[in-house]
Amino acid sequence: MRDLRQKAYQNTTWRKTRETYLRLHPLCEECLKKGKVTPATSIHHKESPFKGGEVNYTLLTDFNNLESICHECHGEIHSKGKVDNPEETYNYLKSLLPDDKHKEDN
């Protein structure tokens, strides 16, 4: 799954989509709901584009499936189980570690 995510996130269309969305939505959308103003640092997919062992490029790049988000809120969303699949959340968080930190899991 990690290789699948890396390939998708290196895709030129995704990179342009991410850049454009962050430019149009520079503030964390979760913080704004709480009345706070925080710069967004990443993009969260409301519905995972990585179900079933393949990339759904429509979900990956659909503006309606994206949310600009700060690092803190992104961590909260994933740690509270607001994603569809706990195993997916684990694999996502594990993918954020440097390779040498989780080689024993592979």
Buried (B, 14 or more C-beta within 10 A) or exposed (E): EEEBBEEBBEBEEBEEBBEEBBEEBEBBBBBBEEEEEBEBBBBBBBEBBBEEEEBBBEBBBBEEBBBBBBEEBBEEBBEEEEBEEEEBBEBBEBBEEEEEEBEEEE
